[in-house]
Amino acid sequence: MRKLIAFVGLLGVIYALALQHGVFERAAAPTQSEAQASQHSTPRCDENTLASAYRNHESHVEVCGYGIIAKVLKDDTQGSRHQRFIGRLPSGQTVLIAYNFDLAPRIEGLRAGAPIEFAGEYEWNPQGGVVHWTHRDPAGRHPAGWIRYGGRQYQ
């Protein structure tokens, strides 16, 4: 009986950890009407745009992509405040991602090894480049970027 109680307790701990890390927040497959609405509201992401911009040393390019957070950096507090982290793309390329939390909600719980999706403006540099404008432009003059992390979209 003690083993059964210990086993059930262990399952409870595993379940609590899974809840904490958002394992159960994955969306179910969208219905056909939801998928069609999503296609009209969110442009499709072409990850090749970012690889091409890096390869061709291009800047001021709207990109999107996904990967794993390789390293969370200290916030940049000079001027507008930005959260910063290094993302490692499936290709192995790394990119600095900057997120302005003066204009959008701070991303809580960023940690190395976690998956990340993003959209913003790419600026080339030899280290892999920077993606910024990962938020809405309050003036409405620049395309809105975003970051998806932990089951939530930040803009």
N, C-alpha and C positions, 0 to 999 in steps of 0.2 A: 504494500500500500504506500509506503514512504517513497518508493521509486516512482510510482505513478504520480504522486503529488509533486515530486521534484521535476518530473518530465512535464507536467502541465504548467508548472511555474516557469520552466525554461521556455516553453512555447509562448507564454505570456510575455516574457522579456523580448523574445524575437519579434513577436507581433508589435510590441510597443516601439522597438527600434525601426521596424519597417514603416510604421506610421510616421515616425519622426523624420525619416529620410524620404518621404513622399512616394514610397513604392506603390501605394494603392491609388495615387492621384493620376495615374495614366488614364487618358480619355479612352472611352470605348470607341470602336470604329464609328465614324460619322454616318448618319443616314445620307441617302443620295441628295436630298434637298440641302442638308447642312454642308455637304462637300461642295455643291454648286455655289452656295452662298459664300463659302470660304474662298473659293477660287476667284470670285468677283471682288472680295474685299482685301485679300492679301496677294500681292504679286508673287509669282513662283520664284523660288530661289535657284539661281544658277551658280553653284560653287566654283565653276570654272572661271568666272569673272575675276575672282580674287586671285587665283593661281596665275591667270594671264596678266593681271595688273602687276603682280610681283615680278614675274618673268620679264616683263617689258618695261619695268621701272616707271610705271604710271602712277599718277596721283589724282586726287579729286574724282575718284571712281566710286559709284554706289555699289556696294557688295553685300553679300550675306554669306553665312557659313555656319559650321558647327565643329565642335571638337571637344577637347578635354582641357580643363584649367590646369596648366602646368605649374603656375606659381601665382600667388596673390601678392601684389606689391603694396607698399605703403600708399595711402591716399595722397594725391597731389593737392595741396591746399593753397598753392600760389594762384591768385585770380579765382576763377570759377573752380569749385571743388570737384575733383574727379576720383572715382574709384578706378583702380588700374589692376589689370591682371594679364598674364601671358597665356594665350590659348594655343594649344598644339592641335593643328588640323590633321585629318586622316592622312594627308600626304607627308606629314612630318614637319611641314613648315610651321614656324611659330609666328605669332602676331600679337602685338600689344593692343589690348582693348581698353579704351578709356570711356567711362560712363559718368556724365555730369549729374551729380546728385544734388546740385543746387536747383536744377530744372525738373527733376524727376525723383521719385522715391528711392531711397538708398536700398541697394540689394543686400539683404541680410544673409549671413551664413556662407558667403563665398569661401570655397575651400578647394585646395589642389586635388586633382583626381576626379572632380565632379564634371558631368557633361554640361555643355553650354551651347546655345545657339545665339546668333547675333545678326544684325543688319546695321549698316552705317556707311560712312565715307572712308575710303581707304587712302592712305598717304604712304608712298613707298619709302623705305629706308633699307640699308644693307642687312639689318638684323631680321627682317621679315615684314616690316611695315607696322603701321598703326591704323586701327579702325576707331574713328571717333564719330560724333554726331549719332550716337547710339540712343537717342532720345528724340522727343518731338521738338520742333523749333517753335517757341512761343509766338514768334512773329509770322510763322507760316510761309517763310521764304525758302526753306530748305526741306528736302524730303525727310520724313520722319524715320528714324531708326528705332531699334529696340534690342532688348536682350531677353532671352528666355532662360530661366534658371529655376530649378527646384519646382517645376510645374507651374510657374507664374511668368507672365510677360511684363517687363518693366519698360516704360517709355518716359 
